[in-house]
Amino acid sequence: MPDIVSSVFGRGPVVIFGAARMGRAFLGTLRSNGVEVAAFSDNATEKWGGEIEGVDVLDPGTLRERHRTTPVLIASLLGENEMYRQLTGAGFTSVYPLSVLHHARPDVFVAPYLDGAWDSADSADAREGARLWADDESRTVYDGIMEYRRTRSMDVYPRIQSRHPQYFPPGLITFTPQDVILDGGAFDGDTLRSFMALHPNAKNTYYAFEPDPTNFAKLSATGARYPGRFVGVNAGLGATDGNMTFTSGGGVDRTFTNDPVGGARQDIPVHTIDRFFAEKVSPTFIKMDIEAMEPEAMRGAEQTVRASAPTLAICVYHRPEHLWEIPRMVRDWRSDYRLYLRHYSTNMSETVMFAIRC
């Protein structure tokens, strides 16, 4: 792979593959560094023919015709591996995955999910984290993530990817009719649909928290299929009750942030699990995929975890240190949890810690 600094900053224009929030952010930082962006491209057909701040968004075929030898910068975490293989397979000569870009210039290619990742694999925290897990599959997943952080190899994550439905590993998690489900970061109801597909006759109460108004409307439409079981909550989860500024606008990566790139800023209510369920039946299964707010939301659930030991399915990929900080938090609160780790994509996203009471 050509040297990124000379290729990107030393000559000519570049193109950005990924015309969403991260691509918009890259456009701004590249321009501020004097780098011309000749075009965007994306696999989403509805974006073709549009423009972003005066830069055309091309379909991948047209991009190849015009810019096959132009450096292509991948502005995506969720599809990094697939996009890299798509573009190199189509004959583009200089394709840069996000992990390589961030490692070379984290000041330009901003990706908080990766901040500190490259120096963490051989840290004392990482060595301690390796001892947390209860089975061989978890240790294999953990070791694979450390290998990726050392090498940035695109081949690691496909090797450690789990094939069962996300959040519901067979042999680890079972449900009874009395279980109360809490889905934090419910998006458009994707996990709800998965749960109901696995348990079509389930009568469990299913609380679904989603702060983004656009996503919540879709979630509510999904939940309407399950009357009497679905409880939608248009709010986030945190360490304290109140309001927080949220970047909204739909999509899977809306987040509580002060950065308005790619979305509108608005105040959104936030609940703690402890107070929300103070006069309700406590959840027995808690899932969280809430864009780096997991530690805060876990602190807001401490009393619930200490008192009733619900099964936990918590995403631990939004910040490098979450991979050991969140499991240690859980273990500090209750020593009778067994901890497991599973990974659900061919990229660095969708790593889930499961905590199950012995």
Residue frames as qw, qx, qy, qz and C-alpha x, y, z in Angstrom:
[[0.000, 0.889, 0.458, 0.000, 0.00, 0.00, 0.00],
 [0.393, 0.584, -0.049, 0.709, 1.48, 3.40, -0.95],
 [0.314, -0.184, -0.477, 0.800, 2.64, 5.73, 1.80],
 [0.013, -0.778, -0.629, 0.002, -0.44, 7.61, 2.94],
 [0.208, -0.760, -0.088, 0.609, 1.21, 10.93, 3.79],
 [0.162, -0.316, 0.517, 0.779, 2.85, 11.36, 0.39],
 [0.094, 0.345, 0.833, 0.422, -0.15, 9.98, -1.50],
 [0.090, -0.781, -0.617, 0.031, -2.82, 12.03, 0.23],
 [0.200, -0.903, -0.120, 0.361, -1.04, 15.21, 1.23],
 [0.433, -0.453, 0.424, 0.654, 1.78, 15.34, -1.27],
 [0.035, -0.084, 0.645, 0.759, 0.00, 15.31, -4.63],
 [0.275, -0.184, -0.656, -0.678, -3.30, 15.97, -6.33],
 [0.604, -0.274, 0.057, -0.746, -6.90, 15.40, -5.27],
 [0.071, -0.025, 0.976, -0.206, -8.52, 12.51, -3.41],
 [0.551, -0.291, -0.441, -0.646, -11.99, 10.97, -3.38],
 [0.309, -0.199, 0.706, -0.605, -14.01, 9.94, -0.35],
 [0.479, -0.166, -0.789, -0.347, -16.01, 6.71, -0.31],
 [0.309, -0.483, -0.728, 0.376, -18.80, 7.16, 2.21],
 [0.003, -0.426, -0.185, -0.886, -21.10, 10.16, 1.81],
 [0.528, -0.684, -0.498, -0.073, -22.46, 10.25, 5.35],
 [0.383, -0.924, -0.008, -0.010, -21.48, 12.01, 8.55],
 [0.706, -0.452, 0.299, 0.456, -17.87, 10.79, 8.66],
 [0.582, 0.379, 0.397, 0.600, -17.32, 11.65, 5.00],
 [0.018, 0.925, 0.197, 0.324, -18.58, 15.18, 5.60],
 [0.552, -0.802, 0.142, 0.179, -16.19, 15.52, 8.52],
 [0.734, -0.104, 0.374, 0.557, -13.28, 14.30, 6.38],
 [0.394, 0.714, 0.323, 0.481, -14.15, 16.87, 3.72],
 [0.206, -0.968, -0.023, -0.140, -13.78, 19.68, 6.24],
 [0.640, -0.644, 0.314, 0.277, -10.49, 18.49, 7.72],
 [0.718, 0.175, 0.414, 0.532, -8.96, 17.69, 4.33],
 [0.270, 0.839, 0.230, 0.413, -9.86, 21.12, 2.98],
 [0.361, -0.927, 0.103, -0.017, -8.37, 22.77, 6.04],
 [0.677, -0.434, 0.454, 0.385, -5.14, 20.89, 5.26],
 [0.172, 0.654, -0.413, -0.609, -5.15, 22.09, 1.65],
 [0.254, -0.024, 0.931, 0.261, -6.24, 18.78, 0.12],
 [0.486, 0.158, -0.273, -0.815, -8.74, 18.88, -2.75],
 [0.486, 0.156, 0.835, -0.204, -11.63, 16.40, -2.65],
 [0.126, 0.142, -0.618, -0.763, -12.58, 15.62, -6.25],
 [0.616, -0.181, -0.501, -0.581, -15.65, 13.50, -5.55],
 [0.523, -0.200, 0.680, -0.474, -17.67, 11.47, -3.09],
 [0.553, 0.021, -0.715, -0.426, -19.10, 8.05, -3.75],
 [0.472, -0.155, 0.647, -0.578, -21.39, 5.73, -1.81],
 [0.008, -0.095, -0.973, -0.212, -23.25, 2.45, -2.21],
 [0.222, 0.540, 0.641, -0.498, -26.54, 4.11, -1.27],
 [0.327, 0.416, 0.615, 0.584, -28.36, 4.76, -4.55],
 [0.054, -0.899, -0.435, -0.008, -30.39, 7.63, -3.12],
 [0.363, -0.758, 0.104, 0.531, -27.19, 9.66, -2.72],
 [0.540, 0.085, 0.525, 0.652, -26.05, 9.33, -6.33],
 [0.212, 0.640, 0.438, 0.595, -26.27, 12.56, -8.30],
 [0.332, -0.917, -0.221, 0.025, -26.30, 14.75, -5.23],
 [0.471, 0.556, -0.314, 0.609, -23.55, 16.88, -3.83],
 [0.632, -0.646, -0.298, 0.308, -21.96, 17.71, -0.50],
 [0.273, -0.812, 0.083, 0.508, -20.67, 21.25, -0.10],
 [0.364, 0.786, -0.297, -0.402, -20.16, 21.54, -3.84],
 [0.075, -0.396, 0.895, 0.191, -18.59, 18.08, -4.31],
 [0.724, 0.098, -0.392, -0.559, -20.47, 15.61, -6.52],
 [0.607, -0.209, 0.727, -0.242, -21.59, 12.24, -5.16],
 [0.481, 0.383, -0.638, -0.464, -20.95, 9.63, -7.87],
 [0.969, -0.078, 0.072, -0.223, -22.10, 6.06, -8.20],
 [0.660, -0.483, 0.516, 0.255, -19.22, 3.54, -7.83],
 [0.747, 0.367, 0.442, 0.333, -19.16, 2.77, -11.56],
 [0.291, 0.915, 0.059, 0.272, -18.75, 6.40, -12.54],
 [0.436, -0.834, 0.332, 0.068, -16.17, 6.85, -9.80],
 [0.781, -0.158, 0.499, 0.341, -14.12, 4.05, -11.35],
 [0.602, 0.643, 0.317, 0.350, -14.35, 5.57, -14.82],
 [0.118, 0.939, -0.032, 0.322, -13.14, 8.97, -13.64],
 [0.247, -0.803, 0.443, -0.313, -10.92, 8.25, -10.64],
 [0.974, -0.050, -0.221, 0.020, -9.54, 4.69, -10.77],
 [0.708, 0.189, -0.327, 0.597, -6.01, 5.90, -9.96],
 [0.154, -0.670, 0.169, -0.706, -7.02, 8.66, -7.55],
 [0.152, 0.078, -0.839, 0.516, -6.49, 7.86, -3.82],
 [0.555, -0.468, -0.469, -0.503, -9.77, 6.62, -2.34],
 [0.014, -0.244, 0.672, -0.699, -10.33, 7.28, 1.36],
 [0.445, -0.406, -0.776, -0.189, -12.88, 5.05, 3.10],
 [0.188, -0.302, 0.332, -0.874, -15.02, 7.10, 5.50],
 [0.804, -0.275, -0.223, -0.477, -16.82, 4.30, 7.28],
 [0.250, -0.411, 0.818, -0.316, -16.32, 2.09, 10.30],
 [0.754, 0.078, 0.486, -0.435, -19.34, -0.14, 9.77],
 [0.878, 0.445, 0.160, -0.076, -18.44, -1.20, 6.24],
 [0.087, -0.817, 0.508, 0.258, -14.69, -0.69, 6.11],
 [0.482, -0.235, 0.817, 0.210, -13.75, -4.27, 5.24],
 [0.584, 0.513, 0.628, 0.035, -16.45, -4.79, 2.61],
 [0.304, 0.933, 0.011, -0.191, -15.77, -1.42, 1.00],
 [0.222, -0.689, 0.619, 0.306, -12.03, -2.09, 0.85],
 [0.501, 0.004, 0.836, 0.224, -12.57, -5.40, -0.91],
 [0.488, 0.736, 0.457, -0.100, -15.20, -3.90, -3.21],
 [0.186, 0.939, -0.162, -0.239, -12.91, -1.07, -4.32],
 [0.256, -0.555, 0.735, 0.292, -9.70, -3.06, -4.69],
 [0.559, 0.207, 0.797, 0.094, -11.66, -5.74, -6.53],
 [0.459, 0.819, 0.326, -0.112, -12.97, -3.09, -8.93],
 [0.720, 0.402, 0.105, 0.556, -9.43, -2.07, -9.84],
 [0.120, -0.973, 0.076, -0.183, -8.86, 1.10, -7.80],
 [0.717, 0.384, -0.407, 0.416, -5.12, 1.38, -7.32],
 [0.228, 0.219, -0.537, 0.782, -4.87, 3.28, -4.00],
 [0.572, -0.575, -0.406, -0.422, -7.52, 2.46, -1.40],
 [0.160, 0.316, -0.624, 0.697, -7.10, 3.51, 2.23],
 [0.498, -0.532, -0.684, -0.038, -9.23, 1.90, 4.97],
 [0.316, -0.865, -0.036, -0.389, -10.28, 4.11, 7.84],
 [0.823, -0.529, 0.021, 0.205, -8.03, 2.24, 10.29],
 [0.709, 0.127, 0.120, 0.683, -4.96, 3.05, 8.17],
 [0.114, 0.731, 0.152, 0.656, -6.02, 6.66, 7.73],
 [0.532, -0.815, -0.052, -0.223, -6.62, 7.19, 11.45],
 [0.853, -0.333, 0.035, 0.399, -3.34, 5.53, 12.41],
 [0.581, 0.291, 0.137, 0.747, -1.44, 7.84, 10.04],
 [0.039, 0.271, -0.027, 0.961, -3.25, 11.12, 10.77],
 [0.201, -0.528, -0.796, 0.216, -5.75, 10.96, 13.66],
 [0.033, -0.462, -0.195, 0.865, -5.94, 14.74, 13.62],
 [0.282, 0.209, -0.446, -0.823, -7.39, 14.69, 10.10],
 [0.560, -0.122, -0.724, -0.383, -9.24, 11.38, 9.99],
 [0.311, -0.297, 0.551, -0.716, -11.13, 11.73, 13.23],
 [0.721, -0.158, -0.602, -0.303, -12.63, 8.47, 14.54],
 [0.405, -0.578, 0.465, -0.535, -13.21, 8.39, 18.31],
 [0.978, -0.098, 0.004, -0.186, -13.89, 4.63, 18.17],
 [0.874, 0.276, -0.199, 0.346, -10.20, 4.22, 17.33],
 [0.007, 0.842, -0.328, 0.429, -8.57, 6.86, 19.54],
 [0.416, -0.599, 0.626, -0.276, -5.89, 5.14, 21.58],
 [0.975, 0.074, 0.095, -0.189, -6.49, 1.73, 19.99],
 [0.747, 0.538, -0.345, 0.181, -3.09, 1.40, 18.35],
 [0.143, 0.565, -0.632, 0.512, -1.16, 1.88, 21.61],
 [0.657, -0.386, 0.301, -0.574, -3.47, -0.19, 23.80],
 [0.904, 0.092, -0.369, -0.195, -2.88, -3.77, 22.70],
 [0.709, 0.126, -0.550, 0.423, 0.23, -4.31, 24.82],
 [0.201, -0.599, 0.279, -0.723, -0.84, -2.22, 27.81],
 [0.026, -0.086, 0.870, -0.485, -1.25, -3.49, 31.35],
 [0.581, 0.188, 0.307, -0.730, -5.01, -2.97, 31.01],
 [0.722, 0.330, -0.431, -0.429, -5.09, -5.16, 27.90],
 [0.360, 0.238, -0.886, 0.168, -3.13, -7.93, 29.62],
 [0.246, 0.045, 0.720, -0.648, -5.50, -7.79, 32.59],
 [0.645, 0.264, 0.007, -0.717, -8.48, -7.75, 30.25],
 [0.535, 0.284, -0.751, -0.264, -7.34, -11.01, 28.66],
 [0.149, 0.041, -0.925, 0.347, -7.99, -12.78, 31.97],
 [0.419, 0.036, 0.312, -0.852, -11.63, -11.70, 32.31],
 [0.649, 0.163, -0.373, -0.642, -13.29, -14.18, 29.99],
 [0.705, -0.206, 0.556, -0.389, -15.05, -17.44, 30.83],
 [0.888, 0.220, 0.404, 0.000, -14.63, -19.53, 27.67],
 [0.586, -0.144, 0.490, 0.630, -12.21, -20.21, 24.84],
 [0.344, 0.667, 0.501, 0.432, -14.35, -18.49, 22.21],
 [0.167, -0.977, -0.123, 0.048, -14.27, -15.26, 24.23],
 [0.533, -0.619, 0.341, 0.465, -10.50, -15.46, 24.56],
 [0.557, 0.220, 0.566, 0.567, -10.15, -16.04, 20.82],
 [0.156, 0.874, 0.373, 0.271, -12.28, -12.98, 20.10],
 [0.350, -0.912, 0.058, 0.207, -10.31, -10.85, 22.55],
 [0.605, -0.350, 0.458, 0.549, -6.95, -11.99, 21.14],
 [0.475, 0.497, 0.536, 0.490, -8.19, -11.25, 17.62],
 [0.005, -0.973, -0.208, -0.103, -9.12, -7.69, 18.57],
 [0.475, -0.755, 0.275, 0.358, -5.67, -7.19, 20.07],
 [0.625, 0.036, 0.547, 0.555, -4.12, -8.53, 16.84],
 [0.302, 0.785, 0.414, 0.349, -6.13, -6.01, 14.82],
 [0.215, -0.973, -0.010, 0.082, -4.95, -3.18, 17.05],
 [0.575, -0.520, 0.427, 0.466, -1.34, -4.22, 16.55],
 [0.452, -0.010, 0.681, 0.576, -1.47, -4.89, 12.81],
 [0.397, 0.486, 0.049, -0.777, -4.62, -3.15, 11.44],
 [0.065, -0.065, 0.910, 0.403, -5.07, -6.28, 9.33],
 [0.572, 0.062, -0.141, -0.805, -8.37, -6.41, 7.44],
 [0.602, 0.052, -0.768, -0.212, -8.38, -10.22, 7.80],
 [0.036, 0.116, -0.809, 0.576, -8.81, -10.44, 11.57],
 [0.470, 0.051, 0.379, -0.795, -12.49, -9.72, 12.11],
 [0.762, 0.139, -0.391, -0.497, -13.93, -12.21, 9.60],
 [0.492, 0.173, -0.835, 0.178, -12.03, -14.94, 11.50],
 [0.075, -0.070, -0.758, 0.644, -13.61, -14.12, 14.85],
 [0.447, -0.089, -0.140, -0.879, -17.13, -13.29, 13.66],
 [0.344, 0.129, 0.857, -0.361, -19.96, -15.16, 15.39],
 [0.133, -0.113, -0.744, -0.645, -22.68, -16.54, 13.13],
 [0.134, -0.551, -0.813, 0.136, -25.66, -16.63, 15.49],
 [0.031, -0.839, -0.338, -0.424, -28.11, -13.70, 15.87],
 [0.248, 0.395, -0.372, 0.802, -26.51, -10.75, 17.66],
 [0.353, -0.397, 0.379, -0.757, -27.27, -10.52, 21.40],
 [0.868, -0.132, 0.172, -0.448, -28.74, -14.04, 21.52],
 [0.245, 0.486, -0.837, -0.057, -25.91, -16.61, 21.63],
 [0.879, -0.170, -0.319, -0.311, -27.28, -20.15, 21.82],
 [0.793, -0.066, -0.503, 0.339, -26.18, -22.07, 24.86],
 [0.284, 0.093, -0.394, 0.869, -25.51, -18.91, 26.85],
 [0.269, 0.052, 0.236, -0.932, -28.85, -17.10, 27.02],
 [0.143, -0.399, -0.877, -0.225, -32.34, -18.50, 27.49],
 [0.262, -0.215, 0.074, -0.938, -35.58, -16.68, 28.24],
 [0.004, -0.364, -0.896, 0.252, -38.61, -17.47, 30.39],
 [0.023, -0.707, -0.563, -0.427, -42.09, -15.92, 30.00],
 [0.400, -0.835, -0.289, 0.242, -41.39, -13.80, 33.08],
 [0.564, -0.143, 0.120, 0.805, -38.29, -12.10, 31.66],
 [0.147, 0.938, 0.202, -0.239, -38.44, -8.34, 31.10],
 [0.700, 0.250, 0.238, 0.626, -36.33, -7.11, 28.17],
 [0.054, -0.905, -0.011, 0.423, -34.62, -3.72, 28.03],
 [0.703, 0.385, 0.306, 0.513, -33.24, -2.71, 24.63],
 [0.194, -0.832, 0.014, 0.519, -31.02, 0.36, 24.91],
 [0.031, 0.507, -0.551, -0.662, -30.32, 1.89, 21.50],
 [0.628, 0.279, 0.708, -0.164, -33.24, 0.11, 19.85],
 [0.102, -0.180, 0.590, 0.781, -32.74, 1.90, 16.49],
 [0.499, 0.054, -0.334, -0.798, -35.62, 0.96, 14.17],
 [0.846, -0.132, 0.268, -0.441, -36.50, -2.25, 16.00],
 [0.590, 0.461, -0.654, -0.111, -33.83, -4.51, 14.51],
 [0.071, 0.226, -0.898, 0.371, -33.10, -6.31, 17.80],
 [0.581, 0.109, 0.446, -0.672, -36.82, -6.43, 18.61],
 [0.784, 0.364, -0.263, -0.429, -37.46, -8.17, 15.28],
 [0.427, 0.389, -0.810, 0.102, -34.62, -10.59, 15.93],
 [0.222, -0.130, 0.788, -0.559, -35.95, -11.44, 19.39],
 [0.694, 0.219, 0.288, -0.622, -39.48, -12.00, 18.13],
 [0.696, 0.417, -0.507, -0.291, -38.22, -14.15, 15.25],
 [0.280, 0.281, -0.879, 0.265, -36.39, -16.37, 17.74],
 [0.044, 0.223, 0.827, -0.514, -39.34, -16.36, 20.18],
 [0.179, -0.262, -0.515, -0.796, -42.49, -15.94, 18.06],
 [0.511, -0.568, -0.606, -0.222, -44.83, -16.88, 20.89],
 [0.396, -0.078, -0.489, 0.773, -43.10, -14.76, 23.53],
 [0.229, -0.833, -0.447, -0.233, -45.27, -12.60, 25.77],
 [0.569, -0.302, -0.248, 0.724, -42.37, -10.80, 27.45],
 [0.025, 0.972, 0.153, -0.179, -42.57, -7.08, 28.13],
 [0.698, 0.191, 0.186, 0.665, -40.05, -5.40, 25.84],
 [0.107, -0.918, -0.084, 0.372, -38.86, -1.87, 26.73],
 [0.685, 0.356, 0.256, 0.582, -37.15, -0.18, 23.79],
 [0.208, -0.834, -0.038, 0.509, -35.19, 3.06, 24.36],
 [0.582, 0.345, 0.365, 0.640, -34.27, 5.11, 21.28],
 [0.168, -0.620, -0.189, 0.743, -33.35, 8.82, 21.51],
 [0.070, -0.133, 0.479, 0.865, -33.38, 9.72, 17.82],
 [0.516, 0.361, 0.339, -0.699, -36.85, 10.92, 16.77],
 [0.575, 0.420, -0.480, -0.512, -36.54, 9.62, 13.20],
 [0.296, 0.177, -0.938, 0.042, -35.41, 6.19, 14.35],
 [0.235, 0.107, 0.754, -0.604, -38.03, 6.17, 17.09],
 [0.628, 0.319, 0.000, -0.710, -40.84, 6.63, 14.57],
 [0.610, 0.299, -0.687, -0.258, -39.62, 3.55, 12.71],
 [0.110, 0.118, -0.905, 0.394, -39.19, 1.68, 15.99],
 [0.444, 0.153, 0.484, -0.738, -42.76, 2.50, 17.01],
 [0.705, 0.309, -0.305, -0.561, -44.05, 1.16, 13.71],
 [0.476, 0.221, -0.850, 0.040, -42.18, -2.08, 14.35],
 [0.052, -0.038, 0.791, -0.608, -43.40, -2.22, 17.95],
 [0.589, 0.098, 0.084, -0.798, -47.03, -1.81, 16.85],
 [0.660, 0.134, -0.679, -0.292, -46.87, -5.40, 15.60],
 [0.495, -0.082, -0.796, 0.340, -46.53, -6.54, 19.21],
 [0.366, -0.600, -0.029, -0.711, -49.36, -4.86, 21.17],
 [0.804, -0.549, -0.049, -0.226, -49.31, -5.38, 24.90],
 [0.899, -0.178, -0.015, 0.399, -45.65, -6.37, 24.87],
 [0.536, 0.351, 0.043, 0.766, -43.81, -3.42, 23.33],
 [0.253, -0.899, -0.232, 0.273, -43.09, -0.27, 25.35],
 [0.583, 0.491, 0.065, 0.644, -41.27, 2.40, 23.34],
 [0.384, -0.810, -0.146, 0.418, -39.36, 5.18, 25.12],
 [0.509, 0.747, 0.052, 0.424, -38.09, 8.14, 23.06],
 [0.358, -0.890, 0.267, -0.093, -35.12, 8.81, 25.33],
 [0.549, 0.503, -0.624, 0.237, -31.53, 7.87, 25.98],
 [0.843, -0.466, -0.241, 0.115, -29.91, 6.06, 28.89],
 [0.312, 0.688, -0.363, 0.546, -27.33, 7.66, 31.15],
 [0.453, -0.018, -0.679, 0.578, -25.81, 8.01, 34.61],
 [0.058, 0.315, 0.473, -0.821, -28.26, 10.72, 35.69],
 [0.260, 0.687, 0.675, 0.061, -31.76, 11.77, 34.73],
 [0.040, -0.678, 0.004, 0.734, -32.11, 14.96, 32.70],
 [0.658, 0.736, 0.135, -0.088, -31.53, 16.20, 29.17],
 [0.536, -0.397, 0.459, 0.587, -28.51, 15.97, 26.88],
 [0.385, 0.674, -0.267, -0.571, -27.65, 17.41, 23.48],
 [0.720, 0.093, 0.680, 0.107, -28.10, 14.82, 20.77],
 [0.135, 0.406, -0.544, -0.722, -27.13, 14.78, 17.08],
 [0.640, 0.310, 0.632, -0.307, -30.27, 13.48, 15.41],
 [0.391, 0.555, -0.384, -0.626, -31.35, 12.75, 11.88],
 [0.959, 0.173, 0.031, -0.224, -31.76, 8.98, 11.63],
 [0.566, 0.555, -0.595, 0.137, -29.15, 6.30, 10.97],
 [0.871, -0.250, -0.408, 0.112, -27.39, 3.78, 13.15],
 [0.630, -0.017, -0.318, 0.709, -24.75, 6.06, 14.67],
 [0.172, -0.798, -0.105, -0.567, -26.69, 9.01, 16.09],
 [0.651, -0.134, -0.508, 0.548, -25.03, 10.11, 19.29],
 [0.331, -0.914, -0.188, 0.140, -24.95, 12.48, 22.23],
 [0.656, 0.043, 0.140, 0.740, -22.36, 14.97, 21.03],
 [0.011, -0.792, -0.093, 0.604, -21.52, 18.61, 20.49],
 [0.171, -0.260, 0.643, 0.700, -20.49, 17.87, 16.90],
 [0.575, 0.473, 0.335, -0.577, -23.39, 18.73, 14.55],
 [0.165, 0.397, -0.709, -0.559, -21.80, 17.26, 11.38],
 [0.267, -0.047, -0.899, -0.345, -24.44, 15.26, 9.56],
 [0.322, -0.541, -0.777, 0.003, -27.31, 15.94, 11.93],
 [0.197, -0.724, -0.073, -0.657, -29.32, 18.50, 13.86],
 [0.244, 0.077, -0.715, 0.651, -28.59, 19.23, 17.51],
 [0.524, -0.519, -0.226, -0.636, -31.46, 18.97, 19.95],
 [0.249, -0.360, 0.712, -0.550, -32.06, 18.26, 23.62],
 [0.697, -0.086, -0.650, -0.291, -33.22, 14.71, 24.33],
 [0.677, -0.570, 0.249, -0.393, -34.40, 13.26, 27.67],
 [0.477, 0.337, -0.791, 0.183, -32.11, 10.77, 29.36],
 [0.795, -0.477, 0.003, -0.374, -33.16, 8.24, 32.02],
 [0.066, -0.447, 0.870, -0.198, -31.27, 6.08, 34.45],
 [0.566, -0.104, -0.782, -0.238, -32.33, 2.47, 34.50],
 [0.239, -0.152, -0.778, 0.561, -32.43, 2.49, 38.30],
 [0.219, 0.253, 0.333, -0.882, -34.96, 5.33, 38.52],
 [0.488, 0.104, -0.465, -0.732, -36.99, 4.44, 35.46],
 [0.642, -0.125, -0.735, -0.180, -37.69, 0.98, 36.86],
 [0.034, -0.240, 0.657, -0.714, -37.92, 2.01, 40.52],
 [0.550, 0.106, 0.505, -0.657, -41.66, 1.25, 40.59],
 [0.792, 0.344, -0.292, -0.412, -41.72, -1.26, 37.76],
 [0.963, -0.127, 0.216, 0.102, -40.62, -4.86, 37.44],
 [0.215, -0.742, 0.496, 0.395, -36.86, -4.69, 36.93],
 [0.711, 0.532, -0.382, -0.254, -35.41, -5.84, 33.62],
 [0.862, -0.299, 0.406, 0.061, -33.89, -9.31, 33.61],
 [0.722, 0.202, 0.373, 0.547, -32.11, -8.82, 30.28],
 [0.019, 0.907, -0.010, -0.420, -30.37, -5.55, 29.38],
 [0.707, 0.317, 0.326, 0.542, -28.95, -4.87, 25.93],
 [0.052, -0.889, 0.003, 0.455, -27.02, -1.66, 25.14],
 [0.601, 0.229, 0.362, 0.675, -25.68, -0.34, 21.84],
 [0.053, -0.937, -0.330, 0.104, -25.65, 3.37, 22.57],
 [0.495, 0.739, -0.010, 0.458, -22.67, 4.93, 20.79],
 [0.442, 0.330, -0.464, 0.693, -20.12, 5.19, 23.62],
 [0.420, -0.521, 0.171, -0.723, -22.68, 6.02, 26.34],
 [0.803, -0.168, -0.569, -0.066, -22.52, 2.46, 27.70],
 [0.449, 0.000, -0.613, 0.650, -20.34, 3.25, 30.75],
 [0.210, -0.159, 0.205, -0.943, -22.62, 6.14, 31.71],
 [0.719, -0.186, -0.304, -0.596, -25.77, 4.06, 31.28],
 [0.715, -0.083, -0.667, 0.191, -24.21, 1.22, 33.25],
 [0.179, 0.070, -0.531, 0.825, -23.52, 3.59, 36.13],
 [0.470, -0.122, 0.036, -0.873, -27.18, 4.53, 35.99],
 [0.842, -0.099, -0.404, -0.344, -28.03, 0.83, 36.34],
 [0.233, 0.401, -0.787, 0.406, -25.67, 0.00, 39.20],
 [0.477, -0.161, 0.579, -0.641, -28.38, -0.54, 41.81],
 [0.870, 0.207, -0.046, -0.445, -30.33, -2.78, 39.45],
 [0.673, 0.413, -0.610, 0.069, -27.26, -4.85, 38.63],
 [0.029, 0.355, -0.769, 0.530, -26.22, -5.18, 42.26],
 [0.568, -0.072, 0.476, -0.668, -29.71, -6.09, 43.45],
 [0.840, 0.239, 0.309, -0.376, -30.98, -8.46, 40.76],
 [0.386, -0.364, 0.748, 0.399, -28.08, -9.47, 38.48],
 [0.727, 0.571, 0.158, -0.346, -29.86, -9.17, 35.11],
 [0.761, 0.128, 0.430, 0.468, -28.24, -10.81, 32.12],
 [0.029, 0.828, -0.125, -0.546, -26.25, -8.13, 30.28],
 [0.706, 0.362, 0.415, 0.446, -25.47, -7.80, 26.57],
 [0.104, -0.916, -0.006, 0.387, -23.39, -4.62, 26.32],
 [0.696, 0.651, -0.008, 0.304, -21.51, -3.31, 23.28],
 [0.604, -0.681, 0.146, 0.387, -17.84, -2.73, 24.09],
 [0.676, 0.234, 0.352, 0.604, -16.45, -1.44, 20.78],
 [0.164, 0.934, 0.248, 0.198, -17.31, 2.27, 20.77],
 [0.054, -0.896, 0.418, -0.139, -14.08, 3.18, 22.57],
 [0.614, 0.360, -0.689, 0.138, -10.96, 0.97, 22.76],
 [0.002, 0.290, -0.743, 0.603, -10.87, 0.99, 26.57],
 [0.726, -0.137, 0.098, -0.667, -14.49, -0.18, 26.88],
 [0.774, 0.173, -0.596, -0.124, -13.28, -3.68, 26.07],
 [0.531, -0.048, -0.720, 0.445, -11.93, -4.01, 29.60],
 [0.096, -0.169, 0.353, -0.915, -13.44, -1.07, 31.52],
 [0.673, -0.180, -0.141, -0.703, -17.06, -2.24, 31.20],
 [0.810, -0.099, -0.578, -0.015, -16.37, -5.89, 32.15],
 [0.392, 0.076, -0.608, 0.686, -14.33, -4.75, 35.16],
 [0.336, -0.232, 0.151, -0.900, -17.18, -2.47, 36.22],
 [0.806, -0.180, -0.329, -0.458, -19.59, -5.39, 36.13],
 [0.745, -0.010, -0.607, 0.276, -17.21, -7.70, 37.97],
 [0.131, 0.214, -0.482, 0.839, -16.63, -5.07, 40.67],
 [0.535, -0.229, 0.063, -0.811, -20.37, -4.89, 41.31],
 [0.913, -0.121, 0.205, -0.332, -21.00, -8.62, 41.36],
 [0.130, -0.545, 0.817, 0.139, -18.41, -11.37, 41.54],
 [0.591, 0.111, 0.788, -0.129, -20.91, -14.07, 40.53],
 [0.633, 0.681, -0.032, -0.365, -21.12, -12.99, 36.90],
 [0.689, -0.063, 0.551, 0.466, -19.39, -15.03, 34.20],
 [0.202, 0.766, -0.141, -0.594, -18.19, -12.85, 31.32],
 [0.693, 0.248, 0.598, 0.319, -18.26, -13.75, 27.64],
 [0.061, 0.628, -0.258, -0.732, -17.23, -11.92, 24.46],
 [0.612, 0.398, 0.649, 0.216, -18.67, -12.29, 20.96],
 [0.029, -0.452, 0.290, 0.843, -18.14, -10.33, 17.73],
 [0.529, 0.520, 0.647, -0.177, -20.80, -9.85, 15.02],
 [0.483, 0.849, -0.008, -0.215, -19.28, -8.16, 11.97],
 [0.849, 0.252, 0.068, 0.459, -16.37, -8.29, 9.55],
 [0.221, 0.712, -0.146, 0.650, -15.22, -4.89, 10.84],
 [0.258, 0.146, -0.648, 0.701, -14.31, -3.46, 14.24],
 [0.473, -0.237, 0.117, -0.840, -17.95, -2.78, 15.16],
 [0.835, -0.181, -0.231, -0.465, -20.44, -5.02, 16.98],
 [0.443, 0.154, -0.800, 0.373, -18.36, -6.52, 19.78],
 [0.619, -0.542, -0.136, -0.552, -20.63, -7.53, 22.68],
 [0.073, 0.257, -0.830, 0.489, -19.85, -8.44, 26.27],
 [0.692, -0.396, -0.455, -0.397, -22.30, -10.85, 27.91],
 [0.060, -0.328, 0.720, -0.609, -22.50, -11.04, 31.69],
 [0.733, -0.242, -0.497, -0.396, -24.46, -14.03, 33.00],
 [0.503, -0.568, 0.473, -0.448, -24.95, -14.85, 36.64],
 [0.208, 0.271, -0.939, 0.030, -23.41, -18.19, 37.61]]
